[in-house]
């Protein structure tokens, strides 16, 4: 199996959950592997309550194509549900990132980052058939149209502020999770207009393809 799974138990808090985490992770990898060929990756689960998504008790980070870090909060009230339901979602998202990093990369520009996140979240839905995450639909239609216009001015900026666009900035009037919602929307438009395409097939698609798609839509409406 190209995916190696580790659960770090120093400190004792994850010790009693180790077998459950390993079982959930291994089953998740099998399911995800049926949708997409998986790269050679080490997945490390570890206790780090300060780095999780508060309402989920888990998060995920892919800093290079061969390593996924999954911080957990074993003190989270619904941690059992996190193991049963969120591990597969987290791994689907991060494994898609790994596959993309091995091919075209995550991206250096704002638009590329949005597409990478949008693809990973749509792949998560392809794997689980569940509802989108909160950050995928964080904006109303009116908010989305307005912030898209603002984002387009920075689409090709290699010095964009990732935190501002993906986690919000009151100073710049960028709503929380705007980057995720925009990316999810852009990829969603592409998939709607290309029903024969699946997120599992698009891990190596260049972000420019999604720009071309928007241009095709504009020309079609004229």
N, C-alpha and C positions, 0 to 999 in steps of 0.2 A: 504494500500500500504506500503510495507516494506521500500520504499525509501522516506525520508522526505526532501523536498527542501526548502532552505532558500536563500533569496537575501538580503544582508546587504546594507543599503542605507545611512548610516551615511556619512556626507560629501557632499551628494547631487548628486554626479556624476552618480550613477547608478539608481537614483530615477525614471527618465523618461523611463528607459529601463526595470524596474522591471517586468511589466506584460508580456512583450515580452520574457524575460529570463525565467520566470516561465512557460509560455506556451510551449516554445521550450524544456525546460527541462522535463516537464511532458509528452509531446508527445514522446520525446526521450526514456524516461524510459519505456513507454508502448511498443515501438518497440523493445528495448533491452530485455525486459521481455519475449517477445515471443520466443527469442532465448535461453535464459538461466534463470534458477531460480535465482532471485536476493536476496542477503542477506539484512538484516536490516541495512540500512545505512542513515546517515545524509549527505546531500550534501549542502555545503555552497559556494555561489557565493559572491565575494567581490571585491572591487576596490583595485587593487595593480598592477599598470603598470610596476613596477620594477621586478615583478616575472613572467611575461608572456613570451611566445615564441614570439619574436619580429615580425615575419612575419605573425602571426596568431591573436595576441591580446588576447590570452587565454592560460592557462596552467592547469595542474591538479596535485594534490598531494594526495597520499593515505598513510598516516602514520600509520593507524590502520584499521582493517577490518570494522569498523563502522563509519568512517568519511572520506569524500572526500572534499578537499578544492580546489576551482576553482577561482584563481585570474583572473581578467579581466582588460583590458585597454579600458575604454569607450571613450578615445580620439583617439583610433586607427582609421585610415582613413576608413577602411572597417569593422567597428564594426558591422554594420547591417548584413553583410555576415558572420561574426564570429558567431553571434547569430543563424542565419539560418542554417549554415553548420557545424560549429566546435563544438557546444555544444554536439551534438549527438556523434561525434567522441571521444571527450574528456570523456564523461560519459561511453561510451562503454569500452574504455581502462581502466578507473579507476574502474569501477564496476567489470571488470574481475579480476583486482588486489585484490579487496575486497574479491571476492569469493575464490581466490587462498590463500589469507592470512588466511582465515577461515579454510582452509584445510591443505595444505602442507607448507604454508608460502611463502614469497617472495624469500627467499634463503639467505644464509650467504656467499656463495662462488660465484666467478665471473661467472662461468658457469650457476649456478642457476638463478642469476639475469638476465643474457642474455636470458634464456629460458622464464622467467616470462615476460620480456618486449616483446619478440617475440610473445608469445601467446596472450598478450593483444592487440598488433597491428594487428595480424591476426584476432582476434575476431572483432576488429573495422571494418576490411574489410568485414567480414562475415555479419555484421549488415548493413553496408552502401553500399557495392558493389562499392566503389570508389577506386581510385588509392592509392597506399601506400603513407605514409607521406614521406617528404624529408629525414628524419633520417633513414628510413628503407632501402633506396637505395642510401646512401651517398657515397659509394665506387665503383670504377670500379672493374671488375672481377679480374684484376691483383692485385689491392690494397687489395681486400677482401682475396684472397689466402694468401698474405704475412702477413696481420695482424692477420688472423686466426691462423697461425703457432705461432705467438708471443703470442696470447691470450691463446692458449692451454697450454703453460708453466705455466700459472697462473689460469687455470680453477678451480682448487681445493683450491685456496688461499682464506682463510677467512679474510685476512687482505688486500685484494685488494683495490686499490683506485678507488672508484666508479666514481668520477668526471673525473679522467684521462681517464677511459675506455668509459664513455658514453658522455662526453663533450669535450674530446680531451686534449692532452698534447704535446706541441711542444718540450719540454725537453725530453720526452720519445718517441717522434716520433709516437704518437698515433693519428690518424686523428679524427676530430670532428665526433661524433655520431657513432664511430666504434662499440661500444657495442650494440647499437640498430640494426645496419645493420647485425652484426654477428648473433644476436639472431633471427632476422627476417628471415635470410637465413637458419639457423638451423631448425627452426620450419617449414619453407616452404618446406625443404627437407623431413621432417617427413610427412607432410600433402600430399605431392606429392606421397610418397610411401605407404601411408595409406589413400586412397581416401574415405574410409568409416568413417573416423574420422573428427570431426569439432572442431575448437577452443573452441566452447561453451561446448564441452564434456570433454575438457582437462584441465579445471581449477584446477583439483585435481591430475593431472598426475605428477609424480615425474620427476625431471630433468634427472635422471638416464635413464629413458625410451628413451630419445633422444640420450644419449650416446650409448645405446644398438642398436638404429636404425643405427647410423653411423657405428658401428661394423658389423652389418648385411650387410650393403651396401658394406663394404670392402670385406667381405667373399664371397659375391655374385659375385664380380668382379674377384676374384682369380680363 
